[in-house]
């Protein structure tokens, strides 16, 4: 599972907040990403442009570790 971290403040979230990438979709060339906070409390749907500008990939694991 991919984990992203905020590079700068974004919407109501502070720099450094970590998110799980839950889903990626593409429709007619427009990519959409669904992220969840690490505690899974908040869901965020963003565009590819927002992802590239505001987030940095910090981990790309193969699954959820318990």
DAWOKA-V367018 format. One record per pair of residues at least 12 apart in sequence whose ideal C-beta (glycine too) atoms are under 8 Angstrom apart, sorted by the first residue. I is the first residue (numbers start at 1). J is the second residue. D is the distance in whole Angstrom. If there is no record, write none. Layout:
i = [I	I]
j = [J	J]
d = [D	D]
This chain:
i = [1	1	1	1	1	1	2	2	2	2	2	2	3	3	3	3	3	3	3	3	3	3	4	4	4	4	4	4	4	4	4	4	5	5	5	5	5	5	6	6	6	6	6	7	7	7	7	8	10	10	10	11	13	13	17	18	18	18	19	19	19	19	19	19	20	20	20	20	20	21	21	21	22	22	22	22	30	30	31	31	32	32	32	32	33	33	33	33	33	35]
j = [20	21	61	62	63	64	20	21	57	59	60	61	18	19	20	21	38	57	58	59	60	61	18	19	20	21	35	51	55	56	57	58	17	18	19	55	56	58	18	19	54	55	56	53	54	55	56	54	50	54	55	44	37	44	37	37	38	58	35	36	37	38	44	55	35	36	37	38	40	33	34	35	34	35	36	43	47	48	47	48	45	46	47	48	45	46	47	48	51	55]
d = [6	7	5	8	6	6	7	4	6	7	5	8	6	7	6	7	8	8	5	4	8	8	7	5	8	6	7	7	4	7	6	7	7	5	8	7	5	5	8	8	6	6	8	8	6	6	5	6	8	4	8	8	8	8	7	7	5	7	4	6	6	7	7	7	7	5	8	7	8	6	8	6	5	6	5	8	7	8	7	4	6	7	6	8	7	5	8	7	5	8]
